[in-house]
Structure formats: structure tokens, C-alpha cells
Amino acid sequence: MNSIRVAVIGAGPGGLATLKILREASTSERTVEVCLFEAEQDIGGTFKYRAYENAELVSSKQLTAFSDHRFPLDCSDHISLPQYVDYLESYIDRFKLGPCINLGRRVTDISPLTMGNSEWKHRVSFTNSGTPRKEGEEYFYDCSYIAIATGLHVSPNIPTIPGIKNVRGDIFHSSEYKNRTQLANRHVMILGCGETAMDIAYEAIKANAQSVTMCFRTGFLSFPKVLNRFQVFGRTTGGSLPIDGLITNLFETAYVHRAIAKSRLRWFVSDTVIKRVMWFLTGTQAGCNQHIGALPNARLGRAYVFLNKSHKAMPYLNRPYKQRDPVLEFMGNKYLDPPEDANSNKWVDTCSFPSHVNSDGTVIFEPRPDRKDWRRLKDKTVRPDCVVYCTGYKQDFHWLSPSYPTNEQTNIRNIIKDDQPEIAYIGFVRPGVGAIPPIAEQQAMWWTALILNKMTLPSDPPHYHLLASKNSRIQYGVDYSAYMSTLARDFGGSPGLMQLWQEHGWRVLLAYCFGASFVTFYRLVGPFRLSAAPEIVKTELMETIIRRGIAGNFFFGVVPMVFYGMVNLIAYVLELVGLIPPEEDVLAVQSDAYNIKG
């Protein structure tokens, strides 16, 4: 009887999903033994150990939930981090994963096994915090495959700022932030402009900080996680539609010609339209009701950046800069801030990143005369007594043998390196709009199908990466919908329209065409077919489409489908007449490049 043994590293959502999918793939003909190692004493990863008061998911429950373990229908669209950890606990209980999870086991080394007679290829060495280690005693687990799911948010990234120790007060990374008492009555400086930075800026205001200054080098693209609070022609729009459920499948994700995908045309077109709509509704194209922190025009859009969906602090960032637009006022168009924030007289200053800190604790900012916030603060004294690094994280694999690839060296779907498919990285991409947990589940299905010989190694070029400069710190950005669809096509989980109609009926077909790339869609057919998937689609996922209303489905559904459908049709015709050449095999190109270097 054939058998394989898999080590999963990390008990966050990616590790748990991988454990569950691998266990379900075990059969009497080919057993799959899985052992998960987690350094902490509990599951949850970042969602538990780097959480803070009042934090909640910026991705909706509909998108974030695993394909076969959904949140209750009466649960709010966006849940708190403790609620999400409870959800993960219920996932473990429902699928009886507990016996395979080893908590308090910190992996110290992963190396190839050199013994020629061993049936296993890799050795995972670890410490056991529950058992005092005796001198010379070694704990290890030998296996044939390894899934690394330690996550993107573990080791803090702390850039060097000369003189930062001259700050007379607290200096800490956002991973150490827990509640408002750390900010109360302080002069707070926040370094960074991501979603955590926005959260902490808002918390500082609510904690009655004496001043709040947010520093960043480039900028951000701000949108609320829920589309509402617009006044159009004097009438206030209702609804509570999560923004991550707006992108439709048909012709934007499914049935997209490779030449259109490669050109990123659909991203650039949608950016152009959204910018005009945002000006029409809020008076600015920089983002939704965003009057400061605009990205350079060359980087402003879906193809380049991660959408910042922590929007609560924007009324305070906008306050020094927001001006009335007489045209929009005449039309009756504007964005309505929550009354508590709109009526406040507080604000958050913004400026360029610090170049250094003087001996008396005064911050000197990098000169940026092109930025109105720098011009506003350049002659003011900013002397914080609380500095919070919201500068993200870096990946550290010191425990991994150099003979193994790191996540940055993967060349097939950001999961594996083609010559070492037994080592997988789960959850090491970040979507521009979307959530990492469902991506991790999709990646786990992809890798499971690969190692169990249910699919062949794909060799077509990827067209899902966000566009980033070579000097950018983050090179692992992806378009959520394009990436999910690509993985599904690889392992046979991407359904055909006629197949959906014949097997599941018009309601499921309609939901698939108009819905976002919910992971449950990719379990309607294929090797991971789920019997409960049609009912989930017809109820919970269809509800997200119904909530858009007639106008929403026309503008966010019908119009893009018709436009992109025509564009894709033209591309297929051009290919038929030989005007679009075939794509090169990405593995062959890489092999040729290697031979040239050699």
C-alpha cells in the first residue's frame, strides 16, 4: 500500500486548511499521514498573537470563510479577530483535526535526509515546550512532503531611522500594540500607512492622544470595506455591501483570453472608470473620500497596490485638506462621514518618512516639497513620546536548510519550485483586494492535487501578479480573482458554464457569473467536489448578489460582462487568424535561461 507523510508548519488558517484537505485526501489505497507543528501554545497565528483591541477583519465573512465551513447567516459581514479565532477552533472541532495538531512544538531545523535506505526524504527537528529537553535528546519527524504555512506576518520589519533612540518615550512595532492605554494622552507618531496604521491612528484619536502624526514614503489607496454613506443628487444611499464581493466572475475572471489577462487591460479599464466615479461621488480620484496620501499617478490603481480598507481614520486625515467642491455641492453629491467623526475637531497629521531624529527628540522629515502635507509640517516641531512601527513584516526561514527554496524562489503559482514540488508555501501571497485564508485553502487543494498526481505541473505563464518595481519590498502581491481562477483551472475545479447549468441549474450558474471568486465556486466540480457547495451558492453567496440591487448588478455585473465579453471575443478571433502568437512554456524559458547562465 502506498503512503505519504506530510509535515505542516504553522496553525494559522493556512496550516489548518492544508491539514484538513490532506487528511480528507487519504484513502485505503494511498494513506496520507499529516502532522502539524505550531510553536505557540494555541492556534490562530497572527489573528490571535498579533491582534489588538477593536480589530476586525477588513475582508467580508463571505469571502474569508473556508469553502465548507461557513459563518452563520445572521453573523455580521465583518467579524472581530477573537470571533475569527473562535471560528478556527470550530473548524478544528468539526473536522476532528485536534489529534494531528502539536502545539508548543517550535521547528528548529528542516533538512534533507541523507540516509539512502530511508523511505522519507526530509527531517523536521523541533523543541517541545511541554517537556524539558534533556541533554542530547532530539525530537524529530521524518516525512516525504512539507507544507510551510507560517504566514507573512511573523517577523517585524523595522527600518533604520538614525537617532530614533532619542525619542523620549515608547518605541514599538504594531505587533506589540494591544489597546488604547498605550496611546492615551501621548504624542503619537505612526510609521506606515497600511490598514494597521489606519486602525492605530483611529484608536489614538479615540484614546485622546495629544497629537497623532502618520508618516509614509509613497501613499495609499483608501476605500471603505463597506460601500455605503454616499449622498447622490441629495439622496443618501443605503445598503451595506462589502467591497470585496463586487468583482464579477464572468469575463473578468472566468473565460478570459490569455492575451487580455497578460495585458492587465481589465484592471486598467476598471481603474479608469472607478477614478471618475470616485470624483463624481466624493470629489477626489485618489481614493474614496481620500484627500491626502494620494499615490503617484503611475502607481494609482488595482494593478499596483493593496487596497487599504481600514477607512475609519480618513475623516481625521482629511480634515486639514478637504475642501468643498461647488460643482458637487450643487449636484448634492458627497461622502457622509459618521456623525461622531464628522463633528470632531481632532485631526491626524501626515508627512513624509523621518530622515532622522535630533538629540532633543525632534523628528526631521525627508524633504518632499511635492507633498502638501510636508509643506504644512516642515516648519512645525514634532516631538513624539510614542512611536509605533506599522512597517509590516519580513520572512525569516533561518530554520530551513539552504538546499530548500524560500517562498521568494518559488516559480510555479507562488507555491512550489518546479524541481522541488515536495516543499510548498501556503499563504505566502497577498491579494490587492481579497483575503489570504481562502487563497491558502485554494493553494492547499492545488498542492494536494499535484502531489497525489491528480494534475500535471502547469507551465503557462502567470498573469495574476500585481505590478511592482524591482526595488519594491513586497513582490508577492496578486489579483485575488485572477489568482483563484488560475489555481482552479490547474487542478480542474474551474466549472464550465454549460456544466453548471446541467448539473446545478440556473441559480448556481447565475451566482457563479455574477459573484466574486468565492472559494466554494471551485468545489462545485472537479477533484474536490463538495456536496454542500450548491446549497451554499444558492443561499449565502446568492444573497451577496441580491444585496447589490438592480442598479448595482447592472453597473457592477451586466456592463462589465458585456464589455469584457466583447474584448475577449475579439482576442479569440485574433488568435484564430494567427495574429496572437502562442505563449511560451514558462518552464522551458527558465530552463533555457539556466543553461545560458551555466
N, C-alpha and C positions, 0 to 999 in steps of 0.2 A: 504494500500500500504506500503511495506517495504521500509525503507530508512535508510541510514547510513550517518554519518557526520565525516569528516576526517580533522584533522589539520596537515599541513605540515610545518615544521620549517626549514627555510633556502631557499634563492632564488638563489643558485648556480645551476649548471646544474642538479644535483641530485634532488633537490627540484622541479625544473621546469618540469623535465621529469615525476616525480611522480604525480604532479598536473595534467599534461596533460593526462596521462594514466588513472588516476582515473576518470577524467571528462568524458573521452570517454567511460568508463565502465558504466556510468549512463544510465538507461533505464526507460521507463514509469512504468514498473513493480517494479523496485527497483532503486530509485534515490540515487545518490551519490553526496552529497554536500561537496565541498572541499574549505578550506580557508588556504592560505599560509601566514605565518608571516616571515618578514625579518627585522632584526634590523637596517640595513643600509638604506640609502636613495635611493639606486639604486640596481638593480640586478647584478649578476655576481660573488659574493663571492670572493674567492681568486684570480680569474682571473682579477678582477677589483681592489680590495683593497690591494692586496699584489703583484701587478705587478710592473715591473720596465722597464726602457728604454732598447730597443733592445731584450726584452724577447720574445720568441716564443715557441709554443708547440713543445715538442720533439716527440709526437705521431703524426702520419700522419692524414690528414683530412679524409681519407677513413675509418680509424679505429675509430677516435674520434667522427665523426658526429653521430647524432641520426639516428635511422633506417629510419625514414620517412621525415627527413629534412636534405638534403644533401648540401654540399658546391658546388658552381659552378664547372663544369668540368675544366674550364680554370684557376681556382684558384691554387696557388702553393700548393705543398704537405704539407708544414708546415707553419702555419699561425701565425701571431703575436697575443699577448694577446688582444690588442684593437680590432683586427678583430674578435677574438673569442667572445668577449663581444657583438659586433655588431650582430654576428650570433645568440647569445642567445636572443637578442632583437627581431630579425626577427622571431625566434621560437615563442615568445610570441605573436607577431602580427599575424602570420599566423594562429595560433590555438586559437586566441582570449582568451588568458589566463589572460590578464590585470585585468579584474574586480575581479578576485579571489586572486590577489596579494596585500598584505597590507604591504607597505614599511614604515620604521620608527617605526615598532612595535617590540620592544625588549621583548622577552619572559623572564619573571622573575620567573615563577613557573609553574610546571606541576604536578598536584596531582590527586589522585583518588577522585571521587565524592562519598561522604558517604550517600547522601540522597537516601533512599530506593525507593522513588517514581519517581526518575528521569529516563528518557529513555536514558540518556547519562552516560558514565562511567568515563570520565576524564574532568578536567578543566584546560585550558591553560590561565594563567594570563599574562598580558603584559602591557607595558607602550606605550604611544602614543606620539612620539616626536613632532607630528604636533599639539598637543593640550595640553596646560598647564594643568597639573594634579591638580585637586582640592583636598583639604584635605578630606580624607575618600572616595574619588571616586575610583572605581575599574573597570578595563577593563578585561573582561574575555570572553572565548569562550569555550562552553561545547561541547564535541564530543564523538564519540564511538571508534575512531581509531586515532593513532598519528604516523606520519612518521617523524623521525628526520633525517634531511639532512643538518646539519650544517657543515659537512665536516671534513676532517682530519687536515686541515691546518689553524687553527684559533688562538689557544693559543700558543705562542712561548715557546719552550723548551730551557731553558738557564741553562746549567750545571754550578756548582760552581767551580770557579778557585781561590784559595787563592791569594790575592794580586792583583787581576785584576784591582782594582781601582787605582793602582799605575801607570797604563798606562796613559801617558800624551797626551791625545787626545780624539778622539771619540770612544765610545763603543756602538754598537747597533746590534740588531738582523736583519737578512736578510729581515724580513717583513717590516723594515723601510728603506731599500735601494731603491732608486728611479732612480738615474742617476750617470754618471761618475764624476760629480763635487764632489761627496762625497769621491772619491778615488784619485783625481788628486794630483800629487806631494806628496803623503803620503807614509809612510812605512806601508803597509797594511798587516795585519795578518788575515787569514780566518780560522775559526774553523769549520771543517767538510769537507766532500769530496763528497757530493751529487751533483745533477745537478745544483742546485742554486749556490753552492760553485764554481763549474766549471765555470758557467756563470760569476760570480763576479770576479774570478781570471782573466778571459779573459778581462773583462771590465777594471780591474785595469791596466793591461798591456797597453791597448789602451788609458787609461787616463794618461799615462806617470807617473804611480806611481814610486816612487824611489826604492821600493823593494816590492816584494809580497812573502809571506810565507803562505803555506797551511798546516794546522795541522790536523791529524786524527789518530785514535787509531788502526784501523784494515786495511782498504784499500777499494778498489772499483773495479768494473769490467766495463771497458770503451769500448763502441762501438759507432761508429758514427750512427746517426739516419738515414743516407742515405748511402747505400753501393755503393761507387764508389772510385775513386782516387787510385786504385790498379794498379801496374805495374807487369805483369806476363810474364816471359820469354821475357822481354824487350818491351812488348806491353802494352800500357795503356788501361785499361778497361773503357768503357763508362757507360752510364746509370745513373739513379737517383732513384734507388729503395728503398723505405722506409723499414727499417729493420723489422718493426712490421707487415709487410704483407707477411713475408716469411714462417711462420709455416703453414703447410697444415693441413686440417681437417681430411681427411680420415685415420683412424687407428692411428693417433696421438691424435685426439680429439673425433671424432665420431667412433663408433664401437670399442671401447677399452674395453677389458675384465677387470673386476674389479680387478683381481689379478695383472694384468700388471699395472693398474692405481695405485694400492696400493704400488707396489714395486718402483714406480717412474723410472722404467727401461728406458723408452723412454727419460727421462730427462738426465740420466747419460750417455746413449749412445750418444745422440746428443752433450753433453758436451765434451766427449772424441774425437769425430770427429772434433768439432769446434776448440778445442785447437790445434790439429795437423794442421788444415788448417790455423789457425792464425799464427803459427810459419812459415809455408811454405810461407805465403804471407808477413808477417811483422817482422819475426824474434823473436817473443815473444808469449808465451802462456798465459800471464797474462791478456790479453785483445787484442783488435785490436789496434796495434801500441802503446801499453802501456808498457813502460819500467820502470815504477816506480809505487808504490802504489799497488803492487800485493796483493791479498788476500791470506791467508794461503791455502795450497792445499786442506785441509779438507773442506773449505767453498767456493772454487772457482768453480762456475758453476750455471746453470739455476735453480737447485733445492734449492739454498740457498739465492740468493741475487737479488736485484733490479738492472737491467742493467742501467748503467749511460750513457745516450745517449747525454749528452752535451759534445761534443768532441773538441770544438774549442780551449780549453786551453791546450790540450795534447802536441802540439809541444813545448810549453814553459815548461811544467812539465818534458818532456822527455829530454830536451836539456842537462842537466848536466850528464845524464846517458846513453843515447842512443849510442850504439857502432855499428860499421859496421860489418856485418857478411859476411866473404869472400865467403862462400858457396852460400848464397842468392845473393850476388853481381854477382858471376859468372853465376848464373842462370838468373839474370836480374829481380829478384823479390824484390819489396819494396812497401811501402806505401808512397804516394806523398802528403806531406803537402801543403796547399795553399801557393803560392809563397810569399805572404806578410808575412806569419808566418815563412816559411822556411828560408827566407833571413834576419830575425830579429836576433839581438844579445841579446835579452832580455830573461829572464827565470823566472820561478816560482819555488821557493824553496819549498820543502816539509819536514815535520818532524813529530815526534810523538806529542801527545797532550801535552799542557803545564801542568806541575805539580804545578807550582806557578809562581808568578811574583814578582821579588825583589823590594825593595823600590825605586830603581832608574828607574824602568820600564823595566828592562831586563827580558826577558822570559826564564824560566828554563824548559826544556822539560823532559818529562818522559823518563828515560833511556831505550833505546831499541837497544842494541848492535847487535841484529839480523837484524836491518834495515840499509841499506846503506845510506839512507837519514839522519838518526840520526847520523851516524858516520861522515857524511860530515859536519853537522851543530853543533856538540856537543861543539866545541871549538870556535864557532863564536858568536859574540854578536848580539842578535836580540832584538831590542827595538822599537816596533811598536808605531805609533801615531794614528792608526786607526785599531780597532778590529771589525770584523764582525762575529757574531754568525750565522753560517749556520748549526745549530744543530737540525733543524726540529721543530716539534710541538708536543704538548700533548693534550689530550682530556679533556675537562672540562665540566661537567654536573652539576654544582652547583645548577642550577635551576630545576633539576629533582628530584622528590620525591625519597627517598631511597627505597621505595617499588617497584620501577621500575628497570628493569635490565639496565645496561650500555652496550655499544657496546662490551666490553670485556666479558660480561656474556652471550652473545647470543650463542646458541648451535645448531641452525639449519641454515645452509648455511650462517653464519655470518650476518644474517638479524634479526632473532627473537629468543626469548627464548621460548621453547616449551610450557610452561604453561602461557605465556602472548603474544600470537600472535598478539594482537591488537597494540603492540608497535613495530615499525620497524625501523631499522637503514639502511639508504640508502646512499651508497657511502663510507662506512667505511672499505673497503678493499683496498689494494694497489697491483697492478699487478707487477710481475717481469719484464715483457715486455708487454706493452699494454697501456690502458687509463682508467681512472676512469669514465668519463661521460657515455660511452656505458655500462659499468658494472652497473652503477646506473640505467640506463634505464631498463636493464635486471632484476635487483633486483626489480624495481617498478612493472614490469609485473608479476614477481613471487609472490610478496606480494598481488597484486590486485587479481590474480587468487586464492590465498589462502583465503583471507577474503570474496570473493564472491562465495566460495565453488565450484570453477572450478577445484580444485586439492585437493589432500589429503596431510597431513603433511608428508614429506619424513622422513624415519627413517634409510636409509642406510648410512654407514659411509662416510665422505667426503675424497676425495683423491686429493684435489687440493691445499692444503696448502703448501707454501714454508717451507722448513725445517729450524727451528730456535731453538737455545738453550733456556732453560727456563729463562735464565737471559737476553735474548735479549729484548731491549726496544720495538721493533716492532714485534708483534705476529700476525699481520693481513695481512701478505703477501700471495698472491695466484698466481698460474699459470693462466694467463689470459684465455687461450683457454680451459683448463680443467674446470675452474670455470664457464665460459659462457655456455659450453656444459652441465654441471651438472644442472644448473638452467633451461635450456631449456628442458631437459629431464623431470624435475619435473613438469613443467606446460604444457607439451605437445607441445612444439614448436620445438623440435628436429626432423627434417624430415628424413624419411626413403629413401634410395636410389631409390627403385622402385617407391615410391610415388612421388618423384621429377621427375623421368623420365615420369611417366604417366600424371602428372598434368602440368608440366612446360617444359618438353623437355630436350634434351641432353645438351644444352648450360648452362642451370641453374644447371643441375646435375654436369657438368664438373667444373663449377665455385665453387660449394659447396665442391667438393672433393679436389680441388687444392688450394682453397682460405684460408685465415686466418679466424678466428672466428668473422666475421663481424656481428654485431647485426641484420642486415637486414635478414641474413640467417634464423634467428629464428622467422621470421614473414612470411615465405613462407607458413607455415601450422599452425594449432593449434588455440588456442582461441584468439590470437592477429594477425591473418592473415591480411596481408596488400595487397591491390590490386596493389599497385605500386611496391611491392617488386620484382617481377620477372624482371621488366624492369630495376630497379636499379642494380640487379645482372648481367643481361646480358650486361649492358653498363659499368657503373663505376667500379664495382667490378671485372668484367671480364678483364677490362683494366689493373688492377694490376697484373694479371696473365700473360697477353700477354707481359707486360713490362719485365718480367723475361727472356724472350727469350727461345730458345730451350734448351740450356745448363742449364740455371737456373731452368727451370721446370723439367729437368731430374734429376739434383742433389738435388734440394730442394723439388721436388714433387714425381717423379716416384720411385727413390731409397728408400726414407723413407717409402713410401706406401707399396712397395713390402716387405721390411724388417719387418716393424711393422705388416703388414698384416699376415706374416708367424708366427710371435711371438704370435699374438692374436689368430690365428687359433690353434696353439699348446695349448694355455691356455684353449680354449673352449673344445678341445679334452680331456685334462687332467681333466676338470670338469665333462665331460660326464662319464668318467670311475671312478669318485669318488675320484680322487687324490687332488682335490682342494675343501676344505670344504666350505659350505655356510657362508656368513658374518653374524655377529651378528647384531641384531637390536640395533642401537645406543641409541634409547630412552629407551629400556629395560635395557641396560647396565647402563645408567645413573641413572635409577630408582633404580636398584639393589644397585648401589654404594651409593645412598642417603639413602636407607634403612639400609645399613650396618653402615653408619655414625650415623644414628639416633639411 
